[in-house]
Amino acid sequence: MAELHPDAQRVLDLIRESGRPPYDAMEPAVARQFYRNARTVLQPDPPEISAVRDLLAPGPQGPIPLRLYRGLGTAAGAALPALVFFHGGGWVMGDLDTHDGVCRRLANAARAAVVSVDYRVAPEHKFPAAVDDALAAMRWIAEQAPSLGLDPARLAVGGDSAGGNLAAVAALDARDRLGPALRFQLLIYPAVDLTLELTKRNPCEGMPLAAKTMVWFRDLYLRDPGDQRDWRASPLFARDFRALPPAYLITVGFDPLVTEGEAYVAMLREAGVAVEHRHYERLLHGFVTMGRIIADAGPAIDAAGSALGRALSSP
């Protein structure tokens, strides 16, 4: 295995120096606060953007907060292509603010809009609450696209980690329900197999996300072990991967999710889905939200955003 990149090692050193315990040793509310606080250390200043506004979409158990970004260089009155983005955080942590910088950079790189979704999190809201909110938000954005300044014919879904899981589920659901029509799925080190059988190959002890951390997240998220093979929790167990939108999938070497990410790439390709797979061998899970320390984070987001822009650029 390749050696951990020095920038990634610096992240580990900073965590160690701070005395922060592993997430799986905390109460969820405490873990959320640590995760939010890490932004000031790990994330660069948010880039300038053309416009940003907060919205509310109707959800199954109340309004779902959204944040709409319009990338730099986009025309104020244009109906923009859009990425519906689901944040990471193990279905337990994360919100609109923790991924604000990533969404801004994606919107700028794609010259498009990004709509970030603040779905309900566990353990207060168990599976399938996050899925229900993700799907409700996606459908509402598609239905309301003209009034939001978006093009309903040029939509994509995406997210990182747990958000990548929700994006993969949303793509499957949109295909099965015959809408909304999606052009692309952007999956950044997605969790796709909550049996966690594949995580055993990469325990990643000492990393911000280790296999044991995934057990903690999963057990807070799911209602019982019977949920593990539900495709809405583990999209790797979907019956059919045909006719899904093209995918851009990122994996990293120091990540308990790398093997299942590679397995998802293989399943999509076997079904005839076009996949661009980017593997960052020396980086760790979560790196796209660590751009103040990890220099490769910004270019990786830009590359993903450029791929998104190309996929959504045709009328």
MARSERO-457711 format. One record per residue: x, y, z of N, C-alpha, C, O in turn; residue number from 1. Coordinates in steps of 0.1 Angstrom, whole numbers, plus 5000, padded with zeros to 4 digits. Example, Ala and Ser with C-alpha at 12.3 -4.5 7.8 and 13.67 -1.06 7.14 Angstrom:
2
   n.x   n.y   n.z  ca.x  ca.y  ca.z   c.x   c.y   c.z   o.x   o.y   o.z    i
  5132  4943  5078  5123  4955  5078  5132  4967  5078  5142  4967  5085    1
  5128  4978  5071  5137  4989  5071  5129  5000  5079  5134  5011  5080    2
//
This chain:
315
   n.x   n.y   n.z  ca.x  ca.y  ca.z   c.x   c.y   c.z   o.x   o.y   o.z    i
  5008  4988  5000  5000  5000  5000  5009  5012  5000  5019  5013  5006    1
  5004  5023  4993  5012  5035  4992  5013  5042  5006  5005  5039  5015    2
  5022  5050  5008  5024  5058  5020  5014  5069  5021  5011  5076  5011    3
  5009  5072  5033  5000  5083  5035  5006  5096  5031  5018  5099  5034    4
  4999  5104  5024  5004  5117  5019  5007  5126  5031  5000  5125  5041    5
  5018  5134  5031  5022  5142  5042  5011  5152  5047  5010  5154  5059    6
  5003  5157  5037  4992  5166  5041  4982  5158  5050  4976  5163  5059    7
  4979  5146  5045  4969  5137  5053  4975  5134  5067  4968  5133  5077    8
  4988  5131  5067  4994  5129  5080  4993  5141  5089  4992  5139  5101    9
  4994  5153  5084  4993  5165  5092  4979  5165  5098  4978  5170  5109   10
  4969  5161  5090  4955  5161  5096  4955  5152  5108  4949  5155  5119   11
  4961  5140  5107  4961  5130  5118  4968  5136  5130  4964  5135  5141   12
  4980  5143  5127  4987  5149  5138  4979  5160  5145  4979  5161  5157   13
  4972  5168  5137  4964  5178  5144  4953  5172  5152  4950  5177  5163   14
  4946  5162  5148  4936  5155  5156  4942  5150  5169  4936  5151  5179   15
  4954  5144  5167  4961  5138  5179  4964  5149  5189  4962  5148  5201   16
  4970  5160  5184  4974  5171  5192  4963  5178  5199  4964  5183  5210   17
  4951  5178  5193  4939  5184  5199  4933  5176  5210  4926  5181  5219   18
  4937  5163  5211  4931  5154  5221  4917  5149  5218  4911  5144  5227   19
  4913  5152  5206  4899  5148  5203  4898  5133  5202  4905  5126  5195   20
  4888  5127  5210  4886  5113  5210  4880  5108  5196  4874  5117  5189   21
  4880  5096  5193  4873  5091  5181  4858  5094  5182  4853  5094  5193   22
  4852  5096  5171  4838  5098  5171  4830  5087  5178  4820  5090  5185   23
  4834  5075  5176  4826  5064  5182  4828  5063  5197  4821  5055  5203   24
  4836  5072  5203  4837  5073  5218  4829  5084  5223  4829  5087  5235   25
  4821  5091  5215  4814  5103  5219  4799  5100  5218  4794  5091  5211   26
  4791  5109  5225  4777  5110  5223  4774  5117  5209  4782  5125  5206   27
  4764  5113  5202  4762  5119  5189  4762  5134  5189  4767  5141  5180   28
  4755  5141  5199  4754  5155  5199  4768  5161  5201  4771  5172  5195   29
  4777  5155  5209  4791  5160  5211  4798  5158  5198  4806  5167  5194   30
  4797  5146  5191  4804  5144  5179  4800  5154  5168  4809  5159  5161   31
  4787  5158  5168  4783  5168  5158  4790  5181  5160  4794  5188  5151   32
  4792  5185  5173  4798  5198  5176  4813  5197  5172  4818  5207  5166   33
  4820  5186  5175  4834  5185  5171  4835  5186  5156  4844  5192  5150   34
  4826  5179  5149  4826  5179  5134  4824  5193  5128  4831  5197  5119   35
  4815  5200  5134  4813  5214  5130  4825  5223  5133  4829  5231  5125   36
  4831  5221  5145  4842  5229  5149  4854  5227  5140  4863  5236  5138   37
  4855  5215  5135  4867  5211  5127  4868  5220  5114  4879  5221  5108   38
  4857  5226  5110  4857  5234  5098  4868  5245  5099  4874  5248  5089   39
  4869  5252  5110  4878  5263  5112  4892  5259  5110  4901  5268  5107   40
  4895  5247  5113  4909  5242  5112  4912  5236  5098  4923  5238  5093   41
  4903  5228  5093  4905  5220  5082  4901  5226  5068  4906  5222  5058   42
  4891  5235  5069  4885  5239  5056  4890  5253  5053  4892  5262  5061   43
  4893  5256  5040  4897  5269  5036  4885  5279  5037  4874  5275  5038   44
  4889  5292  5035  4878  5302  5035  4869  5299  5023  4873  5295  5013   45
  4856  5300  5025  4846  5297  5014  4848  5306  5002  4850  5318  5004   46
  4848  5301  4990  4851  5309  4978  4839  5318  4975  4827  5315  4979   47
  4841  5329  4969  4831  5338  4964  4822  5330  4954  4826  5321  4947   48
  4809  5334  4954  4799  5327  4945  4790  5338  4940  4789  5349  4945   49
  4783  5334  4929  4774  5344  4922  4762  5348  4931  4759  5359  4933   50
  4756  5338  4937  4744  5340  4946  4742  5328  4955  4745  5317  4951   51
  4737  5330  4966  4733  5319  4975  4721  5323  4983  4719  5334  4988   52
  4712  5313  4985  4700  5316  4993  4695  5303  5000  4696  5292  4994   53
  4689  5305  5011  4683  5294  5019  4669  5292  5015  4662  5302  5013   54
  4664  5279  5014  4651  5276  5011  4645  5265  5020  4653  5260  5028   55
  4633  5262  5019  4626  5251  5026  4618  5243  5016  4610  5249  5009   56
  4620  5230  5016  4612  5221  5008  4603  5213  5017  4607  5210  5029   57
  4591  5211  5013  4582  5203  5022  4587  5188  5023  4591  5182  5013   58
  4587  5183  5035  4592  5169  5037  4581  5161  5044  4571  5166  5048   59
  4584  5148  5045  4574  5139  5051  4572  5141  5065  4561  5138  5071   60
  4581  5148  5072  4579  5151  5087  4582  5165  5090  4587  5169  5101   61
  4580  5174  5080  4582  5188  5082  4592  5194  5072  4597  5186  5063   62
  4594  5207  5072  4602  5213  5061  4617  5208  5062  4622  5206  5072   63
  4623  5207  5050  4636  5203  5048  4645  5215  5044  4642  5221  5033   64
  4654  5220  5052  4662  5231  5048  4671  5228  5036  4677  5217  5035   65
  4672  5238  5027  4680  5237  5015  4689  5249  5014  4685  5260  5019   66
  4700  5248  5007  4708  5260  5003  4711  5260  4988  4717  5250  4984   67
  4707  5270  4981  4709  5270  4967  4721  5280  4963  4721  5291  4968   68
  4730  5274  4956  4742  5282  4952  4742  5283  4936  4739  5274  4929   69
  4746  5295  4931  4747  5297  4917  4762  5301  4915  4767  5310  4921   70
  4769  5293  4906  4783  5294  4904  4787  5307  4898  4779  5314  4891   71
  4799  5311  4901  4805  5323  4894  4805  5322  4879  4807  5311  4874   72
  4802  5333  4872  4802  5333  4858  4788  5328  4852  4787  5328  4840   73
  4779  5325  4860  4765  5321  4855  4757  5334  4854  4758  5343  4862   74
  4748  5334  4844  4739  5345  4842  4728  5346  4852  4722  5335  4856   75
  4725  5358  4857  4715  5359  4868  4702  5353  4864  4695  5347  4873   76
  4697  5355  4852  4684  5351  4848  4683  5337  4842  4673  5333  4838   77
  4695  5331  4840  4695  5318  4833  4689  5306  4841  4691  5306  4853   78
  4683  5297  4834  4679  5285  4841  4691  5275  4841  4694  5269  4831   79
  4697  5274  4853  4709  5266  4854  4707  5251  4856  4698  5247  4862   80
  4716  5243  4850  4717  5229  4854  4720  5229  4869  4727  5238  4874   81
  4717  5218  4876  4718  5218  4890  4722  5204  4896  4718  5194  4891   82
  4730  5204  4906  4734  5193  4914  4726  5193  4927  4728  5203  4934   83
  4719  5183  4930  4713  5181  4943  4723  5174  4952  4726  5162  4949   84
  4728  5181  4962  4739  5176  4970  4735  5172  4984  4728  5179  4991   85
  4740  5160  4988  4737  5154  5002  4750  5154  5009  4760  5147  5005   86
  4751  5160  5021  4763  5161  5028  4767  5148  5035  4758  5139  5038   87
  4780  5146  5038  4784  5134  5046  4783  5137  5061  4779  5147  5065   88
  4788  5127  5068  4787  5128  5083  4781  5115  5089  4777  5116  5101   89
  4781  5104  5082  4777  5092  5088  4762  5091  5091  4758  5083  5099   90
  4754  5099  5084  4739  5100  5087  4737  5105  5101  4725  5105  5106   91
  4747  5109  5108  4746  5114  5122  4750  5128  5124  4744  5136  5131   92
  4760  5132  5116  4766  5145  5117  4765  5153  5104  4760  5147  5094   93
  4769  5165  5104  4769  5173  5091  4756  5181  5089  4746  5177  5095   94
  4757  5192  5082  4746  5201  5079  4750  5210  5067  4760  5207  5060   95
  4742  5220  5065  4744  5229  5054  4758  5236  5055  4764  5239  5045   96
  4761  5240  5067  4773  5247  5070  4786  5239  5068  4796  5244  5064   97
  4785  5226  5073  4798  5218  5072  4803  5216  5058  4814  5213  5056   98
  4793  5217  5048  4797  5214  5034  4795  5226  5025  4794  5225  5013   99
  4794  5238  5032  4792  5250  5024  4803  5253  5014  4801  5256  5003  100
  4816  5251  5019  4827  5254  5010  4828  5244  4998  4831  5249  4987  101
  4825  5232  5001  4825  5222  4990  4815  5225  4980  4817  5224  4968  102
  4803  5228  4984  4792  5232  4975  4795  5244  4966  4792  5244  4954  103
  4801  5254  4973  4805  5266  4965  4815  5263  4954  4814  5267  4943  104
  4825  5255  4958  4835  5252  4948  4830  5243  4937  4834  5245  4925  105
  4821  5234  4940  4815  5226  4930  4807  5234  4920  4808  5233  4908  106
  4799  5244  4926  4791  5252  4917  4800  5261  4908  4796  5263  4896  107
  4811  5266  4913  4820  5274  4905  4826  5266  4894  4827  5270  4883  108
  4831  5254  4898  4838  5246  4888  4829  5241  4877  4833  5240  4866  109
  4816  5238  4881  4807  5233  4871  4800  5244  4863  4794  5241  4853  110
  4801  5256  4868  4794  5268  4862  4779  5264  4862  4772  5265  4852  111
  4774  5260  4874  4761  5254  4875  4755  5259  4889  4762  5266  4896  112
  4744  5253  4892  4738  5255  4906  4740  5242  4914  4741  5231  4908  113
  4741  5244  4927  4742  5233  4936  4731  5236  4947  4730  5247  4952  114
  4723  5226  4950  4713  5227  4960  4716  5217  4971  4715  5205  4969  115
  4721  5222  4982  4725  5213  4993  4712  5210  5002  4704  5219  5005  116
  4711  5198  5007  4700  5193  5014  4703  5189  5028  4712  5181  5031  117
  4696  5195  5038  4698  5193  5052  4688  5183  5057  4678  5186  5064  118
  4690  5170  5054  4681  5159  5057  4682  5156  5072  4692  5160  5079  119
  4672  5149  5077  4672  5145  5091  4683  5135  5094  4686  5126  5086  120
  4689  5135  5106  4700  5127  5110  4696  5118  5122  4687  5121  5129  121
  4704  5107  5123  4702  5097  5134  4711  5102  5146  4719  5110  5145  122
  4708  5096  5158  4698  5085  5160  4684  5091  5163  4675  5083  5165  123
  4683  5104  5163  4669  5109  5166  4660  5105  5155  4648  5103  5157  124
  4665  5104  5143  4657  5100  5131  4663  5089  5124  4673  5090  5116  125
  4658  5077  5126  4664  5065  5121  4661  5063  5106  4652  5069  5101  126
  4669  5054  5100  4665  5049  5086  4651  5045  5086  4646  5039  5095  127
  4643  5049  5075  4648  5056  5063  4645  5071  5063  4643  5076  5052  128
  4646  5078  5074  4642  5092  5075  4651  5100  5065  4646  5108  5058  129
  4664  5097  5065  4674  5105  5057  4670  5102  5042  4671  5112  5034  130
  4667  5090  5039  4663  5086  5025  4651  5094  5021  4650  5099  5010  131
  4641  5093  5030  4628  5099  5027  4630  5114  5024  4624  5120  5015  132
  4638  5121  5032  4640  5135  5030  4648  5138  5018  4645  5147  5010  133
  4658  5130  5015  4666  5131  5003  4657  5130  4990  4658  5139  4981  134
  4649  5120  4990  4640  5118  4978  4630  5129  4977  4627  5134  4966  135
  4624  5133  4988  4614  5144  4988  4620  5157  4983  4615  5164  4975  136
  4632  5160  4988  4639  5172  4984  4643  5172  4969  4641  5181  4962  137
  4648  5160  4964  4651  5159  4950  4639  5161  4941  4639  5169  4931  138
  4628  5155  4945  4615  5157  4937  4610  5171  4937  4606  5176  4927  139
  4611  5177  4949  4606  5191  4950  4614  5200  4942  4609  5209  4935  140
  4628  5199  4942  4637  5207  4934  4633  5205  4919  4633  5215  4912  141
  4631  5193  4915  4628  5191  4901  4615  5197  4897  4613  5203  4887  142
  4605  5196  4906  4591  5202  4903  4592  5217  4903  4585  5224  4895  143
  4599  5223  4912  4600  5237  4914  4611  5244  4906  4613  5256  4907  144
  4618  5236  4898  4630  5241  4891  4628  5254  4884  4636  5264  4886  145
  4618  5256  4876  4616  5269  4869  4615  5281  4878  4621  5291  4875  146
  4608  5280  4889  4607  5291  4899  4620  5293  4907  4622  5304  4913  147
  4629  5283  4907  4642  5284  4914  4653  5288  4905  4664  5290  4909  148
  4650  5291  4892  4660  5294  4883  4669  5282  4878  4681  5284  4875  149
  4663  5271  4878  4670  5258  4875  4663  5252  4862  4652  5254  4859  150
  4671  5244  4856  4666  5236  4844  4663  5222  4848  4672  5214  4851  151
  4650  5219  4848  4646  5205  4853  4651  5194  4844  4651  5182  4848  152
  4655  5197  4832  4660  5187  4822  4675  5184  4824  4680  5175  4818  153
  4681  5192  4833  4696  5190  4835  4699  5190  4850  4704  5199  4856  154
  4695  5178  4856  4697  5176  4870  4706  5165  4873  4707  5155  4865  155
  4713  5166  4884  4722  5155  4889  4721  5154  4904  4715  5163  4911  156
  4726  5143  4909  4726  5141  4924  4741  5138  4928  4748  5132  4920  157
  4744  5141  4940  4758  5138  4944  4759  5140  4959  4750  5145  4966  158
  4770  5136  4964  4773  5137  4979  4786  5130  4982  4791  5122  4974  159
  4790  5132  4995  4802  5125  5000  4799  5116  5011  4791  5119  5020  160
  4805  5104  5011  4803  5094  5022  4789  5090  5024  4783  5084  5015  161
  4783  5094  5036  4768  5091  5038  4760  5098  5027  4750  5093  5023  162
  4765  5110  5023  4758  5117  5012  4759  5110  4999  4750  5111  4991  163
  4770  5104  4997  4772  5096  4985  4762  5084  4984  4757  5080  4974  164
  4760  5078  4996  4751  5067  4998  4737  5072  4994  4730  5066  4986  165
  4733  5084  4999  4719  5089  4996  4718  5093  4981  4707  5091  4975  166
  4729  5098  4975  4729  5101  4961  4727  5089  4952  4719  5089  4943  167
  4734  5078  4956  4733  5066  4948  4718  5060  4950  4713  5055  4940  168
  4713  5061  4962  4699  5057  4964  4689  5065  4956  4680  5060  4950  169
  4692  5078  4956  4683  5088  4948  4683  5084  4933  4673  5085  4927  170
  4695  5081  4928  4696  5078  4914  4688  5065  4911  4681  5065  4900  171
  4689  5055  4919  4681  5043  4917  4666  5046  4918  4659  5041  4910  172
  4662  5054  4928  4648  5056  4930  4643  5064  4918  4632  5062  4913  173
  4650  5074  4913  4646  5082  4902  4644  5074  4889  4634  5076  4881  174
  4653  5064  4887  4651  5055  4876  4639  5047  4877  4631  5046  4868  175
  4637  5041  4889  4625  5032  4891  4612  5039  4891  4602  5033  4887  176
  4612  5052  4895  4599  5059  4895  4597  5068  4882  4588  5075  4881  177
  4607  5066  4873  4606  5073  4860  4606  5088  4862  4599  5096  4855  178
  4615  5092  4871  4617  5107  4873  4620  5110  4887  4617  5103  4897  179
  4627  5122  4889  4631  5131  4878  4642  5125  4870  4650  5116  4875  180
  4643  5129  4857  4653  5124  4849  4667  5130  4853  4668  5142  4853  181
  4676  5122  4856  4689  5126  4861  4700  5124  4850  4700  5114  4843  182
  4709  5134  4849  4720  5133  4839  4732  5127  4845  4741  5123  4837  183
  4734  5127  4858  4747  5124  4864  4746  5121  4878  4737  5125  4885  184
  4755  5113  4883  4756  5111  4898  4771  5112  4902  4780  5106  4896  185
  4773  5120  4912  4787  5123  4917  4788  5117  4931  4782  5122  4941  186
  4796  5106  4932  4797  5098  4944  4811  5099  4949  4820  5094  4944  187
  4812  5106  4960  4826  5109  4967  4827  5099  4978  4820  5100  4988  188
  4836  5090  4977  4839  5079  4987  4825  5075  4994  4824  5076  5006  189
  4816  5069  4985  4803  5066  4991  4803  5053  4999  4811  5044  4997  190
  4794  5053  5009  4791  5041  5017  4780  5034  5009  4769  5040  5008  191
  4782  5022  5005  4772  5015  4997  4768  5001  5002  4760  4994  4996  192
  4775  4997  5013  4772  4983  5018  4772  4984  5034  4783  4983  5040  193
  4761  4985  5040  4760  4986  5054  4760  4972  5061  4758  4972  5074  194
  4762  4962  5054  4766  4949  5061  4780  4951  5067  4784  4944  5077  195
  4788  4960  5061  4802  4963  5065  4811  4951  5063  4822  4951  5069  196
  4807  4941  5055  4816  4930  5053  4829  4934  5046  4839  4929  5049  197
  4828  4943  5037  4839  4948  5029  4848  4957  5037  4860  4958  5033  198
  4843  4963  5047  4852  4972  5055  4863  4965  5063  4873  4971  5066  199
  4860  4952  5065  4870  4944  5073  4883  4943  5065  4894  4941  5072  200
  4883  4945  5052  4896  4944  5044  4904  4957  5047  4916  4956  5044  201
  4898  4968  5051  4906  4980  5054  4902  4986  5067  4894  4996  5067  202
  4906  4981  5078  4902  4985  5091  4905  5000  5094  4898  5007  5101  203
  4916  5005  5088  4920  5019  5089  4921  5024  5104  4916  5035  5107  204
  4926  5016  5112  4928  5020  5126  4936  5033  5127  4946  5035  5120  205
  4931  5042  5135  4938  5055  5137  4935  5066  5127  4939  5077  5128  206
  4926  5062  5117  4922  5072  5107  4909  5079  5112  4902  5074  5121  207
  4906  5091  5107  4894  5098  5111  4881  5089  5109  4872  5089  5118  208
  4881  5081  5098  4871  5071  5097  4877  5057  5097  4885  5054  5088  209
  4875  5049  5107  4879  5036  5108  4868  5026  5107  4856  5031  5107  210
  4870  5013  5105  4860  5004  5103  4850  5004  5116  4838  5002  5114  211
  4856  5005  5127  4848  5005  5140  4839  5018  5140  4829  5017  5146  212
  4844  5029  5134  4836  5041  5134  4824  5039  5125  4813  5043  5128  213
  4826  5031  5114  4815  5028  5105  4804  5019  5112  4792  5021  5110  214
  4808  5011  5121  4799  5003  5129  4791  5012  5138  4778  5010  5139  215
  4797  5021  5144  4790  5031  5153  4780  5039  5145  4768  5040  5149  216
  4784  5045  5133  4775  5052  5125  4763  5043  5121  4751  5047  5122  217
  4766  5031  5115  4756  5023  5110  4746  5019  5121  4733  5020  5119  218
  4750  5016  5133  4741  5012  5144  4733  5023  5149  4722  5021  5154  219
  4738  5035  5148  4730  5047  5151  4719  5050  5141  4708  5054  5144  220
  4723  5047  5128  4714  5050  5117  4703  5040  5115  4691  5044  5113  221
  4706  5027  5114  4696  5017  5111  4688  5013  5123  4692  5014  5134  222
  4676  5008  5120  4667  5004  5131  4671  4991  5137  4670  4989  5149  223
  4675  4982  5128  4679  4968  5133  4687  4962  5122  4687  4967  5111  224
  4693  4950  5124  4701  4944  5114  4694  4940  5101  4701  4939  5091  225
  4681  4939  5102  4674  4936  5090  4674  4947  5079  4672  4944  5067  226
  4678  4959  5083  4679  4970  5074  4692  4970  5065  4693  4977  5055  227
  4701  4962  5070  4715  4963  5064  4714  4959  5049  4722  4965  5041  228
  4706  4950  5044  4705  4946  5030  4694  4953  5022  4692  4950  5011  229
  4687  4962  5029  4677  4970  5022  4685  4979  5012  4694  4986  5016  230
  4682  4979  4999  4689  4987  4990  4689  5002  4992  4698  5009  4988  231
  4679  5007  5000  4679  5021  5003  4689  5024  5014  4693  5036  5016  232
  4694  5014  5021  4705  5016  5030  4718  5012  5024  4729  5018  5027  233
  4718  5001  5016  4730  4996  5010  4727  4994  4995  4723  4984  4990  234
  4729  5005  4987  4726  5005  4973  4734  4994  4965  4730  4991  4954  235
  4745  4989  4971  4752  4978  4964  4743  4966  4962  4745  4957  4954  236
  4732  4965  4971  4723  4953  4970  4711  4956  4961  4701  4948  4961  237
  4711  4967  4954  4700  4969  4944  4699  4957  4934  4710  4952  4931  238
  4688  4954  4929  4686  4943  4920  4692  4946  4906  4696  4936  4899  239
  4691  4958  4902  4694  4961  4888  4701  4975  4888  4696  4985  4893  240
  4712  4976  4880  4720  4988  4879  4719  4994  4865  4725  5004  4862  241
  4711  4988  4857  4710  4992  4843  4702  5006  4842  4694  5009  4851  242
  4705  5014  4832  4698  5026  4829  4700  5037  4840  4691  5045  4841  243
  4711  5036  4847  4714  5046  4857  4722  5057  4850  4728  5055  4840  244
  4721  5070  4855  4729  5080  4849  4744  5078  4851  4748  5071  4860  245
  4752  5083  4842  4767  5082  4843  4772  5087  4857  4766  5095  4863  246
  4782  5080  4861  4787  5083  4874  4802  5088  4874  4810  5084  4866  247
  4805  5096  4884  4819  5100  4887  4821  5096  4901  4815  5102  4910  248
  4830  5086  4904  4831  5081  4917  4845  5082  4922  4855  5078  4915  249
  4847  5088  4934  4860  5090  4940  4862  5079  4951  4853  5077  4959  250
  4873  5073  4951  4878  5065  4962  4891  5070  4967  4898  5077  4960  251
  4895  5066  4979  4908  5070  4985  4914  5057  4991  4907  5048  4996  252
  4927  5057  4992  4934  5045  4997  4932  5043  5012  4931  5031  5016  253
  4932  5053  5020  4931  5052  5034  4917  5054  5039  4913  5064  5044  254
  4908  5044  5037  4894  5045  5038  4888  5031  5040  4890  5023  5031  255
  4881  5028  5050  4874  5015  5051  4864  5013  5040  4860  5001  5038  256
  4860  5023  5033  4849  5022  5023  4855  5020  5009  4848  5019  4999  257
  4868  5019  5008  4874  5018  4994  4870  5006  4987  4867  5007  4975  258
  4869  4995  4993  4866  4982  4986  4852  4982  4981  4849  4978  4970  259
  4842  4987  4989  4829  4988  4985  4827  4998  4974  4818  4996  4965  260
  4834  5009  4974  4834  5019  4963  4838  5013  4950  4832  5015  4940  261
  4849  5005  4951  4854  4998  4939  4844  4988  4934  4842  4986  4922  262
  4837  4981  4943  4827  4971  4940  4815  4978  4933  4809  4973  4923  263
  4812  4990  4937  4801  4997  4931  4805  5002  4917  4796  5001  4908  264
  4817  5006  4915  4822  5009  4902  4820  4997  4892  4815  4998  4881  265
  4824  4985  4897  4823  4973  4889  4809  4970  4886  4806  4966  4875  266
  4800  4971  4896  4786  4968  4893  4780  4977  4883  4772  4973  4874  267
  4783  4990  4884  4778  4999  4874  4783  4996  4860  4775  4996  4851  268
  4796  4994  4859  4802  4992  4846  4796  4979  4840  4794  4978  4828  269
  4794  4969  4848  4789  4956  4843  4775  4958  4838  4771  4951  4829  270
  4768  4968  4843  4754  4970  4839  4754  4980  4827  4743  4984  4822  271
  4765  4984  4822  4766  4993  4811  4765  5008  4814  4763  5016  4805  272
  4767  5011  4827  4767  5025  4831  4781  5031  4829  4791  5025  4833  273
  4782  5043  4823  4795  5049  4821  4800  5054  4835  4792  5062  4842  274
  4812  5051  4839  4817  5055  4852  4831  5061  4850  4840  5054  4843  275
  4834  5073  4855  4847  5078  4856  4851  5076  4871  4846  5082  4880  276
  4862  5067  4873  4866  5064  4887  4879  5071  4889  4889  5068  4882  277
  4879  5080  4899  4892  5086  4904  4896  5081  4917  4888  5081  4927  278
  4908  5076  4918  4913  5070  4930  4925  5078  4935  4935  5080  4928  279
  4924  5083  4947  4935  5090  4953  4942  5081  4964  4937  5081  4976  280
  4952  5074  4960  4957  5063  4968  4963  5068  4981  4962  5060  4991  281
  4969  5080  4982  4976  5084  4994  4967  5093  5003  4972  5098  5013  282
  4955  5095  5000  4946  5104  5008  4937  5096  5016  4935  5083  5015  283
  4930  5103  5025  4921  5096  5035  4907  5101  5033  4904  5111  5027  284
  4898  5093  5039  4883  5096  5039  4881  5109  5045  4886  5113  5055  285
  4873  5117  5038  4869  5131  5043  4878  5142  5037  4876  5153  5041  286
  4887  5138  5028  4897  5148  5024  4891  5160  5017  4897  5171  5018  287
  4880  5159  5010  4874  5171  5003  4870  5182  5012  4869  5193  5008  288
  4868  5179  5025  4864  5189  5035  4876  5193  5044  4875  5198  5055  289
  4889  5190  5038  4901  5193  5046  4911  5201  5038  4923  5200  5039  290
  4905  5210  5029  4913  5217  5019  4923  5227  5025  4932  5231  5018  291
  4921  5232  5037  4931  5241  5043  4944  5234  5046  4955  5240  5046  292
  4944  5221  5048  4955  5213  5051  4960  5204  5039  4971  5203  5036  293
  4950  5198  5033  4953  5189  5022  4952  5196  5008  4941  5199  5004  294
  4963  5199  5002  4963  5208  4990  4956  5201  4979  4951  5208  4970  295
  4955  5188  4978  4949  5181  4967  4934  5182  4968  4927  5178  4958  296
  4928  5187  4979  4913  5187  4980  4907  5196  4970  4898  5192  4963  297
  4912  5208  4969  4906  5218  4960  4906  5213  4945  4896  5213  4939  298
  4918  5209  4940  4918  5204  4926  4909  5191  4924  4904  5190  4913  299
  4908  5183  4934  4899  5171  4933  4884  5176  4932  4877  5170  4924  300
  4880  5186  4940  4867  5191  4938  4865  5198  4925  4854  5196  4918  301
  4875  5205  4920  4874  5212  4907  4873  5201  4896  4865  5203  4887  302
  4880  5190  4897  4879  5180  4887  4865  5174  4886  4860  5171  4876  303
  4860  5171  4898  4846  5166  4899  4836  5176  4894  4827  5172  4886  304
  4838  5188  4897  4829  5199  4893  4829  5200  4877  4819  5203  4871  305
  4841  5199  4872  4843  5200  4857  4836  5189  4850  4829  5191  4840  306
  4837  5177  4856  4830  5165  4850  4815  5167  4851  4808  5164  4842  307
  4811  5172  4862  4796  5176  4864  4792  5186  4854  4781  5184  4848  308
  4800  5196  4852  4796  5207  4842  4795  5201  4828  4786  5205  4821  309
  4804  5193  4824  4804  5187  4811  4791  5178  4809  4785  5179  4799  310
  4788  5170  4820  4776  5162  4819  4763  5169  4817  4754  5165  4811  311
  4763  5181  4823  4751  5189  4824  4750  5200  4813  4741  5208  4812  312
  4761  5201  4805  4762  5213  4796  4753  5212  4784  4749  5223  4779  313
  4750  5200  4779  4742  5200  4767  4728  5203  4770  4723  5201  4781  314
  4720  5209  4761  4707  5214  4763  4697  5202  4767  4686  5204  4769  315
//
